[in-house]
């Protein structure tokens, strides 16, 4: 079953972020800003057209154990990752 990033995430405290609609030059800044806005226990469901390995390394360096990253989908052209802010 394929994930549709245009479908809203209905779970409380889970917010969708579709990076495909953000200009490439602004993506990392927008993603960091969105994650900085999350409170402990909240999740950002990130959707992208490619696996953002450099971004994941940056997030791990910046947040360390303060963020948990879980792949929801790793289908070609449809990467979905949940970023959970630790409490």
Phi, psi and omega in degrees: 000132182271146177271138178252107184292345179279349177279125181299145174276122187266347181295138178299134177079016177236118186243135182274140175224108180261101184291342182296338180265005182252133178305138185306322183291343181253352189303306185298318179298319179294319180294314178298319178297317179296317180293322178297334181279345180288147174261163179307133179091350178270155183236141170249122177268111186263129178240137182209166180267354178214161179285115187273061185303316177300320178297316180299320177296319178296318180295318179297320179293320183284315186259340181055230181281002179282355180222140177246128182249125181228124176288131174263322178214139176233031179290144178306128180079000182213086179260130178230124182230133172266127175251112180256125177278126181291155181264000000 
